[in-house]
Amino acid sequence: PRREPFTLCRIKANRTYPKTKNVLYCVYMVGKGKEWNKMGQKATKRGSQVDFSTGDVRRGILDVAAPMLVAQVLNLLYNIVDRIYIGKIPGEGTLALAGLGLCFPIVTLVTAFANLFGVGGAPLCSIARGQKDEETAGRIMANAYFMLVVCGLVLTAMGLVFHRPVLYLFGASDETYRYAADYMTIYLLGTV
């Protein structure tokens, strides 16, 4: 059977480029056993997946890890900027920052439950997809998503009902409670 031709974009050092298209250098190839992607791995129709069985493993790990690293850095920056702005509130910054600190264990708990279903469901889905069982993979992701939504609703409801005793348990005073309660309410409503 004849292979489908495809266009593969790659910059090759010290080579002539057949055509320039949208500032990318593209090579048109028909299955001759030399179909390579930008990582030096055999090209597949699913270009967004990284195949660790061929090519440079370090490059593959970097390609997979870079988006996760960026997401973690953005999350960290969100928390840092949040604290900078709250700390600069004239006259009330110190108390507001203390109230925000009281909420941190609850924020960590909510994040832990979110990771429970994400970290648990993703490998199971990957295993099912690797076995070419798309139906099971879809069910796993649907169940993980459903459990995440249910858990978010339950944690939000419990947090809104019990936030006063929980915040006082974590050391809130009468001065810091109102800041912690406001921040906690906004955070929990955003959890759903």
N, C-alpha and C positions, 0 to 999 in steps of 0.2 A: 504494500500500500504506500501511496505517495504521502509524504509528510507535508503539513501545512507550512507555507513560508511565513516567516515573521520578521519583524524589525527589532533589532536589539541595540540599545544605546550603550556605548562604551567609549571611553577615551583611551586610545592606545598610544603609548609613548613612541616617538620616532616612526610613526606610520602615516601614510597618506589616508585622508578621510574621503570616502567615496562621495558623500553628500552631506551638506549641512542643513539641518532642519530644526528650527526653533532654538538655535544656539546650542543644541546638543548634537554630538556627532553620532550618527546612527549607521549601523552596518546591516544590510539586508542579507539574510542567510536562508538557504533552504537546506534542511537537515543533512549536513555532511559530516556529522560527528564533531563539529567545532562550534557548537552553540554554547557560549559562555556568558555568564552574567558579570556584573561589575565586581563580584568578589572572587572571580576566577573559578566559580563553581559551574557545574552543568546547569544550563538554563532550564527552567520548568515553566509551565503555563501559569502557575501560581507564583508570580515573582515576589510577592510579599512574604513568603515563607522562607526561612533560612534552613538549608539542608546541611547539617553538621557532618554528614558522612563523606562529603567531598569538600575540597577547598581548604582555606585557612580557618582553623577553628577559632583562633583569637579574634579574627575579623568578624566571624559569625557571632561570637559572644558579645562583642562590642555593638554590633548592629541590633542585637536583641536587648542588651542592657541599657543602651543610651536613652531610649524613650522612658524607661522606668526611672532612670537617674534624674532626668529632667522633671518628671512628675513629682518625685520626692523633693527636689530642690524648690520647685514652685510651692509645694505644700509648706515647706519650711519657711520660705519667704513670706507666705501668707501669715503665718503665725508671728513671725518677727515684726512685720509691718503693723499687724494688729496691736501688738504690745507697744510699739513705738507711739502710735497715735493715741492709744488709751493712756499711756504714761504721760503724755503731754497735755492732757486736759487740765486747764488751769484750776488750781484749788482742790480738785477731786482726783487727780491722776493717780496718786498713791493708793487711795482706797479702791479705785476702779481697777487698778492693776492687781491688787490683792484679790478682789472679787473674781477677776479673770483667772488667776492662779488656782482658785478654789475649784473652778470648773474643769481644769485640766484632767483630773482622774476620770471624770465622767466622759469627757471627749475621747480619752484613750479607750474606755470601755466600749463606747459606740463604734470606734474604729476597729477594735478587736472583733466585735461581732460581724462587722462588714467584711473583714478579712477572713473570718471563719468560712463563709460561704464562697468567697472569691478564690481563696487559696485551696479550699477543698474541692470546689467544682471544676476549676480550670484543668488540673491534671487528669481528672476522670474524663472530662470532655476530650482532652488531647489524646488520651489512650484510646477512647472510642473512635475518634477521627482517624487515628493511626491504623486502627483495625478496619477502616473503611465502613464503619457502622454509623452513618450520619443520623439515623433515626434515634439511636441511643444517645449520641452526643447532643442532639437537640433536646431530648428529654432531660438529660442531666443539666443542661444550661437553663432550661425552663424551670426545673425544680430549684436550682440554686437562686435564680432570680426571684422566684415566688417566695422562697424562704428569706431572702434578703429584704423583700418588701414587708413581709409579715413581721420579721424581727425589727425592722425600722419603725413600723407602726406601734408594736408593743413597747419598744424602748422609749419612743416619744411619749406615749400615753403614761407609762410608768414614771418617766422623768418629770412630766408636767404635774402629775399628781403628788409625787413624793419628793420633789426637789427641795422643799424647805427642810425636812429632817435630814436628808442626805447632805446638803450643804453645811448644816450645823454640825453634822457628824464629821465632816472634813475640816472643821475649825472655823467656820464663818462666824463673825461677830455681827451685832446688830447694824454696825456701820457698813460692813462689807457685804452683808447679805443682799441688799437691794441691787447692787451692781452685779453680783454673781447670779441672782435670780433673773435679771433682765437678759444678761448674756446667755444664760442657760436656756431660757425660753426661746430666744431667737435661734440658737444653735439647734435645739431639738426640733423646732418646727421646720428647719431646713434639712433635717435628717430624713424626713419622709420624702 
